[in-house]
Amino acid sequence: MKRACITQNALMLSTVLGVIVGVILGFALRPANLSDSWQMILSYPGELFTRALQCCILPLIISSLIVGSASLDAKLNGKIALRTVAYFVSTSLFNAVLGIVLVVAIHPGDPTIKSAEGGVIFDDRKNTLMDNFLDLGRNIIPANIFTAMFQQTQTVYEEIRGSDPQEFERRIVLRDGTNTLGIITFALIFGAILGTMGKRSKPVIDGFRVVDEVIMTIVKGVMMITPFGVASLICSKIVSVANIAVVIAQLGLFVFTVLAGVLLYQLVILQALYFLIKRENPFKFYWGVMPANITAFTTASTAVALPVSFRCMENFSVDQRVAHFVLPIGATVNKDGTALFVAIASVFIAQMNGISLGIGELTTVAIASTAVSIASASVPSAALALMFIVLNAIGVPSTDIGLLFAVDWLVDRIRTTNNLLGDLYATVFVEHFSQDELKAMDYHNPPGDDNDANNPSSVVQVIRMSADDNCNNEKYDLSYCDSKNMENGVITNGNININDCNRNYNLTRV
């Protein structure tokens, strides 16, 4: 029994071991003051691990979303999408409010930090909230879907040469980085239309399904080196941070506040929600998704951890139609940890400048933190850039944001785990509340000529069925039928015939 348990959790245990080895090795090598070249060599295995996962992201998002949306009925798909977005917005707002409550209660902001730490000076002239939301729309509808694979639209302000006083000109430019929002939008629409075309679209859907399976097979291979990649990333980061003890001493209370919010949300609130909704042991699920959580922590990106997240959902038998629909969207727009961090950091900087915020300003912080978290990119340290918008909204100087760069290498990873877990729990909750829609899809898409056993929508999961006993003229009701698990069961023209004790039961949907 113990051996089976160890075998089943081998990846999880080896990943945790990689974290421990990385921390120990990192602190052991700090006194050696390694050169930049040696630090690069230390981080090299982790860099290759991250690049391997990044390589899988784009084809995985496209194939999984097309297959997922094509497998969902268009009308029912809209209900599931609305449920997903409502959950994402609600949890992001909740995290922002939680962050405000904690930062006001703990009060980590101390004006002496400014004099103790030099920081980085930033230009106050930054994008407005309107600029970010207009960019959001431009990226949702890309001008070129192929360009969207490696560039995204951004509004920038450039100084007009020779202007006195200094003036800025707004420009819309393309910057490097995958436009995930645009790709998601295109894939969702493409898949939804494919799902309405019947037999004609089957070869295309099957092709994307094969691509999805191939990418997941590649991911399984990449996961074999996870412990080494994790150990390398953590070790190199600890070695490269200068004056780590001084930084923690000066900004330790701020880090503690963020950590308290993350742990409270992950270990108490999410677990309570899981138990209330699923009526199951929540920590079994929390432990089961730990490989994805650790991947998100080490890479500081939910997008990079997306392939591992899919694998975890498969292990828990989550409906793949829901997983392929929710997870890619969540990796882009659901940023619970970012909303928490931006709210805490904004109030922290106000406290550091001796500015007292009233209910109105705190409400603005909560709403703005939620909004900018949704508009943020799934890349490391994106939250720091978003803070300019929130601070400008409440009239707090933004020049002190540079102080947070000293600890953002750690805090970024901590808040990313909140983002990742928010996506995973959202997938389970949306599946739970979408049972009626999923069963309706199964009812209207029985196995037959147009479906195969690998199609998620063709698996027979019927809630109410009747069985007529030809011998005793009795009718039976079955609460659940699954074609994969029924003994002596065969599928014939959408009905299930069971031969038992020389009696033929013809099961038809009620």
C-alpha positions in Angstrom: 0.0 0.0 0.0 2.8 2.4 0.9 4.7 1.5 -2.2 1.7 2.2 -4.4 1.1 5.5 -2.6 4.8 6.5 -3.2 4.6 5.5 -6.9 1.4 7.4 -7.4 2.9 10.6 -5.8 6.4 10.1 -7.2 6.3 13.4 -9.2 5.0 15.3 -6.2 7.5 13.9 -3.8 10.4 14.4 -6.2 9.3 18.0 -6.9 9.1 18.9 -3.2 12.6 17.3 -2.8 13.8 19.5 -5.6 12.5 22.6 -3.8 14.3 21.5 -0.6 17.6 20.8 -2.4 17.4 24.1 -4.3 16.9 26.1 -1.0 19.8 24.3 0.8 22.2 24.4 -2.1 21.3 28.1 -2.8 22.1 29.2 0.8 25.2 27.0 0.9 26.6 28.6 -2.2 25.9 32.2 -1.3 29.1 32.6 0.7 31.1 31.6 -2.3 30.1 34.8 -4.2 29.8 33.0 -7.5 30.5 35.0 -10.7 27.8 35.8 -13.2 29.0 32.9 -15.4 28.7 30.4 -12.6 25.3 31.8 -11.7 24.2 31.4 -15.3 25.4 27.7 -15.3 23.5 27.1 -12.1 20.3 28.5 -13.7 20.8 26.7 -17.0 18.8 23.5 -16.2 16.0 25.6 -14.9 16.1 27.8 -18.0 15.8 24.8 -20.3 12.9 23.4 -18.2 11.0 26.7 -18.4 11.7 27.0 -22.1 10.4 23.5 -22.7 7.1 24.3 -20.9 6.8 27.7 -22.7 7.2 25.9 -26.0 4.1 23.9 -25.3 1.9 26.8 -24.2 0.7 28.2 -27.6 -0.2 24.9 -29.3 -1.8 23.7 -26.1 -4.0 26.8 -25.7 -5.1 26.7 -29.3 -5.8 23.0 -29.5 -7.4 22.7 -26.1 -9.7 25.7 -26.5 -10.9 24.6 -30.0 -11.5 21.0 -28.9 -13.2 22.2 -25.7 -15.5 24.8 -27.2 -16.3 22.5 -30.2 -17.4 19.8 -27.7 -19.7 22.2 -25.8 -23.2 23.1 -27.2 -23.1 26.8 -28.2 -26.0 27.9 -26.1 -24.9 25.9 -23.0 -21.3 27.0 -23.7 -22.5 30.6 -23.0 -23.9 29.6 -19.6 -20.7 27.9 -18.6 -18.7 30.9 -19.9 -20.8 33.4 -17.9 -20.5 31.2 -14.8 -16.7 31.1 -15.3 -16.3 34.9 -15.7 -18.6 35.7 -12.8 -16.4 33.4 -10.5 -13.2 35.0 -11.7 -14.3 38.6 -11.1 -15.8 37.7 -7.7 -12.7 36.0 -6.4 -10.4 38.7 -7.7 -12.5 41.4 -6.0 -12.6 39.3 -2.8 -8.8 39.0 -2.8 -8.4 42.7 -3.3 -10.7 43.4 -0.3 -8.8 40.7 1.7 -5.5 42.4 0.9 -6.9 45.8 2.1 -8.2 44.4 5.4 -4.8 42.7 6.1 -2.6 45.7 5.2 -4.8 48.1 7.2 -4.7 45.7 10.2 -1.0 44.8 10.1 0.2 48.3 8.9 3.6 47.2 7.4 4.2 50.7 5.9 7.0 52.6 7.7 8.4 55.9 6.4 11.9 55.0 7.5 12.0 52.3 4.8 12.3 55.1 2.2 15.5 56.5 3.7 17.0 53.0 4.3 16.5 51.8 0.8 17.5 53.8 -2.3 15.1 52.2 -4.7 14.5 52.9 -8.4 13.1 56.2 -9.6 10.2 55.9 -12.0 8.6 58.5 -14.3 5.2 59.5 -12.9 3.8 59.8 -16.5 2.2 56.4 -17.0 -0.8 54.8 -18.6 -4.2 55.5 -17.3 -6.9 52.9 -16.5 -8.7 53.9 -19.7 -5.5 53.2 -21.7 -5.2 49.7 -20.2 -8.8 48.8 -21.0 -8.6 50.1 -24.5 -5.4 48.0 -25.0 -7.4 45.1 -23.5 -10.0 45.5 -26.3 -7.3 45.9 -29.0 -5.6 42.7 -27.8 -8.9 40.7 -27.6 -9.5 41.5 -31.3 -6.1 41.3 -32.9 -5.6 42.8 -36.4 -3.5 39.7 -37.4 -3.9 36.3 -35.7 -0.4 35.3 -36.7 1.2 38.5 -35.4 -0.7 37.8 -32.2 1.5 34.8 -31.6 4.5 36.9 -30.8 3.3 40.5 -30.4 0.7 42.4 -28.5 -0.7 46.0 -28.5 0.3 48.5 -25.9 -0.3 52.2 -25.3 2.9 54.1 -24.4 3.8 57.8 -23.8 6.8 59.3 -25.4 8.3 62.6 -24.6 8.0 65.2 -27.4 11.5 66.5 -28.2 12.1 70.1 -27.5 8.9 70.6 -25.6 9.0 73.1 -22.7 7.4 72.4 -20.4 7.8 68.6 -20.9 5.0 67.1 -22.9 4.1 63.6 -23.8 2.5 62.0 -26.9 0.3 58.9 -26.7 1.3 56.2 -29.1 -0.1 52.7 -29.8 2.8 50.3 -30.4 3.4 46.5 -30.7 5.6 45.0 -28.1 7.1 41.5 -27.9 5.0 38.9 -26.1 2.3 36.5 -27.1 -1.2 38.1 -27.3 -2.9 35.3 -25.4 -6.2 37.2 -25.1 -6.5 37.5 -28.9 -5.6 33.9 -29.5 -8.1 32.7 -26.9 -10.8 34.8 -28.4 -10.1 33.5 -31.9 -9.8 29.8 -30.7 -13.1 30.0 -28.8 -15.0 31.5 -31.7 -13.4 29.1 -34.2 -14.2 26.0 -32.0 -17.7 27.1 -31.2 -18.5 27.5 -34.9 -16.9 24.1 -35.7 -19.2 22.5 -33.1 -22.2 23.7 -35.0 -21.1 22.3 -38.4 -21.8 18.6 -37.7 -20.1 15.9 -39.8 -18.2 18.4 -42.0 -16.1 19.7 -39.0 -15.3 16.3 -37.6 -11.9 15.8 -39.4 -10.8 19.3 -38.3 -11.9 18.7 -34.6 -10.2 15.3 -34.7 -7.0 16.9 -36.0 -6.9 19.4 -33.1 -7.7 16.6 -30.7 -4.7 14.7 -31.9 -2.5 17.9 -31.5 -3.8 18.3 -28.0 -2.9 14.6 -27.2 0.6 15.0 -28.7 1.3 18.2 -26.7 0.2 16.5 -23.5 2.4 13.5 -24.3 5.4 16.0 -24.7 4.4 17.6 -21.4 4.5 14.2 -19.6 8.1 13.8 -20.8 9.1 17.4 -19.7 7.6 16.7 -16.3 10.2 14.0 -15.7 12.9 16.7 -15.3 10.7 18.9 -13.0 12.7 18.2 -9.8 16.0 19.2 -11.5 14.5 22.3 -13.1 12.9 23.4 -9.9 16.1 22.9 -7.9 18.1 24.9 -10.4 15.6 27.9 -10.6 15.4 28.2 -6.8 19.1 27.7 -6.1 20.2 30.3 -8.8 17.6 32.9 -7.6 18.8 32.6 -4.0 22.4 32.9 -5.0 21.8 35.9 -7.3 19.9 38.1 -4.8 22.2 40.7 -3.2 21.9 41.5 0.6 19.0 39.1 1.0 19.1 39.5 4.8 19.0 43.3 4.7 16.1 43.3 2.2 14.1 40.9 4.3 14.7 42.9 7.4 13.5 46.1 5.8 10.6 44.8 3.8 9.9 41.7 5.9 6.6 42.9 7.3 5.3 43.7 3.8 6.3 40.2 2.6 4.6 38.7 5.7 1.4 40.6 4.9 1.3 39.3 1.3 2.1 35.8 2.6 -0.6 35.9 5.2 -3.2 36.8 2.6 -2.0 34.1 0.2 -2.1 31.4 2.9 -5.4 32.6 4.4 -7.0 32.4 0.9 -5.4 29.1 -0.1 -5.6 27.1 3.2 -8.8 28.4 4.7 -11.1 30.1 2.2 -10.5 27.9 -0.9 -10.6 24.7 1.3 -13.8 25.8 3.0 -15.4 26.6 -0.4 -14.3 23.2 -1.8 -15.8 21.4 1.2 -19.1 23.3 1.1 -19.5 22.8 -2.7 -18.1 19.3 -3.2 -18.5 17.8 0.2 -15.2 16.1 -0.1 -11.8 16.3 1.6 -10.4 19.6 0.2 -6.8 18.9 1.2 -6.7 15.8 -1.0 -7.3 18.0 -4.0 -4.9 20.7 -2.7 -2.1 18.1 -2.4 -3.0 16.5 -5.8 -2.5 19.8 -7.7 0.8 20.6 -5.9 3.0 19.8 -9.0 1.2 22.6 -10.9 1.5 24.9 -7.9 5.2 24.3 -7.5 5.7 24.8 -11.3 3.9 28.2 -11.0 6.0 29.1 -8.0 9.3 28.4 -9.6 8.5 29.9 -13.0 6.4 32.8 -11.6 3.8 32.3 -14.4 0.5 30.5 -14.5 0.8 30.3 -18.3 4.0 28.3 -18.1 2.3 26.0 -15.6 -0.7 25.5 -17.8 0.4 22.1 -19.3 0.9 20.7 -15.7 -2.5 22.1 -14.7 -4.2 20.1 -17.5 -2.4 17.0 -16.3 -3.6 17.5 -12.7 -7.2 18.0 -13.9 -6.9 14.7 -15.8 -5.8 12.9 -12.6 -8.9 14.1 -10.8 -11.2 13.1 -13.7 -12.4 16.6 -14.2 -14.5 16.9 -17.4 -12.0 17.8 -20.0 -14.5 20.0 -21.9 -14.6 22.2 -18.8 -10.9 22.0 -18.1 -9.9 22.9 -21.7 -12.4 25.8 -21.6 -11.7 27.3 -18.1 -7.9 26.9 -17.6 -6.6 28.8 -20.7 -9.0 31.7 -19.9 -8.0 31.6 -16.2 -4.3 31.7 -17.0 -4.9 35.0 -18.8 -7.6 36.9 -16.9 -7.9 35.3 -13.5 -5.3 36.9 -11.2 -6.5 36.5 -7.6 -2.9 36.8 -6.3 -2.2 39.9 -8.4 -5.4 41.6 -7.1 -4.3 40.8 -3.5 -0.8 42.0 -4.1 -1.7 45.2 -5.9 -4.1 46.2 -3.1 -1.6 45.5 -0.3 1.3 47.2 -2.1 -0.8 50.3 -3.0 -1.9 50.8 0.6 1.6 50.0 1.8 3.2 52.8 -0.3 0.5 55.2 1.0 1.4 54.2 4.6 5.1 54.6 3.8 4.4 58.2 2.6 2.3 59.0 5.7 -0.9 59.2 3.6 -4.1 58.2 5.4 -6.7 56.6 3.1 -10.4 56.8 3.8 -13.2 54.5 2.9 -13.6 56.1 -0.5 -9.9 55.7 -1.4 -9.8 52.1 -0.1 -12.9 51.3 -2.2 -11.1 52.7 -5.2 -8.1 50.6 -4.5 -10.3 47.4 -4.3 -12.0 48.1 -7.6 -8.9 49.3 -9.4 -6.8 46.4 -8.2 -9.5 44.0 -9.5 -9.7 45.8 -12.8 -5.9 45.9 -13.5 -5.4 42.3 -12.4 -7.9 41.2 -15.1 -6.1 43.4 -17.6 -2.6 42.1 -16.6 -0.4 39.9 -18.7 0.6 36.4 -17.6 4.3 37.3 -17.2 6.5 37.7 -14.2 6.4 41.1 -12.3 3.5 42.4 -14.4 1.8 43.5 -11.1 4.4 46.2 -10.4 3.7 48.0 -13.7 0.0 47.9 -12.9 0.5 49.7 -9.6 1.0 53.0 -11.3 -2.6 53.0 -12.4 -3.9 52.3 -8.8 -1.6 54.8 -7.2 -2.5 57.5 -9.6 -6.2 56.8 -9.0 -5.8 57.5 -5.3 -3.3 60.3 -5.6 -0.3 58.5 -4.0 3.2 59.1 -5.4 4.4 56.2 -7.6 8.1 56.9 -7.3 8.5 54.4 -4.4 7.4 51.4 -6.4 11.0 50.7 -7.1 11.5 49.7 -3.5 9.4 46.6 -4.1 11.7 45.3 -6.7 14.0 44.2 -4.0 11.5 41.5 -2.8 9.4 41.0 -5.9 11.5 38.0 -7.0 9.9 36.2 -4.0 6.5 37.9 -3.7 5.9 37.4 -7.4 6.2 33.7 -7.0 4.0 33.7 -3.9 1.1 35.5 -5.5 1.4 33.4 -8.7 0.4 30.3 -6.6 -2.8 32.2 -5.8 -3.4 32.8 -9.4 -2.8 29.2 -10.3 -4.9 27.7 -7.6 -7.7 30.1 -8.4 -7.8 28.6 -11.9 -7.8 25.0 -10.7 -10.5 25.5 -8.1 -12.5 27.5 -10.6 -12.4 24.5 -13.0 -13.7 22.1 -10.4 -16.4 24.5 -9.2 -17.6 25.4 -12.7 -17.8 21.7 -13.5 -19.9 21.1 -10.4 -22.4 23.8 -11.1 -22.5 23.0 -14.8 -23.6 19.4 -14.4 -27.1 20.1 -15.9 -25.5 21.6 -19.0 -22.9 18.8 -19.4 -25.6 16.1 -19.0 -27.8 17.9 -21.5 -24.9 17.8 -24.0 -24.4 14.1 -23.3 -28.1 13.5 -23.9 -28.2 15.4 -27.2 -24.9 13.9 -28.4 -25.1 10.2 -27.9 -22.4 7.9 -29.3 -22.9 7.0 -32.9 -21.5 7.5 -36.3 -20.5 11.1 -35.7 -18.6 10.5 -32.4 -15.9 8.3 -31.1 -14.8 7.1 -27.7 -12.1 9.7 -27.4 -14.6 12.6 -27.8 -15.4 14.0 -24.4 -19.0 14.7 -25.5 -19.6 11.1 -26.7 -19.0 9.5 -23.3 -22.4 8.3 -22.1 -23.2 9.9 -18.8 -26.9 9.7 -18.4 -28.6 10.8 -15.2 -32.0 9.1 -15.6 -32.5 5.9 -17.5 -35.2 3.2 -17.4 -34.9 -0.6 -17.7 -37.8 -2.7 -18.7 -37.7 -6.3 -17.4 -39.3 -8.3 -20.1 -39.8 -11.2 -17.7 -41.5 -9.5 -14.7 -42.8 -6.4 -16.5 -40.9 -4.2 -14.0 -39.3 -0.9 -14.7 -36.0 0.1 -13.1 -34.5 3.6 -12.8 -30.7 3.9 -12.9 -29.3 7.0 -11.4 -26.1 6.9 -13.4 -24.7 5.0 -16.4 -21.2 5.2 -17.8 -20.5 3.2 -20.9 -16.8 2.8 -19.8 -17.7 1.1 -16.5 -20.8 -1.0 -17.3 -20.2 -4.7 -17.2 -21.5 -6.7 -20.2 -22.7 -3.4 -21.7 -22.5 -2.5 -25.4 -23.6 0.7 -27.1 -26.1 0.3 -30.0 -27.6 3.2 -31.7 -27.5 5.4 -28.6 -29.1 2.8 -26.4 -27.4 0.4 -24.0 -28.3 -3.3 -24.0 -27.3 -5.4 -21.0 -27.5 -9.1 -21.1 -27.9 -10.4 -17.5 -29.4 -13.8 -16.4 -30.8 -14.4 -19.9 -32.8 -11.2 -19.7 -32.4 -8.3 -22.2 -32.6 -4.8 -20.8 -33.1 -2.1 -23.3 -32.1 1.1 -21.5 -33.6 4.3 -23.0 -33.3 7.8 -21.7 -36.2 9.0 -19.6 
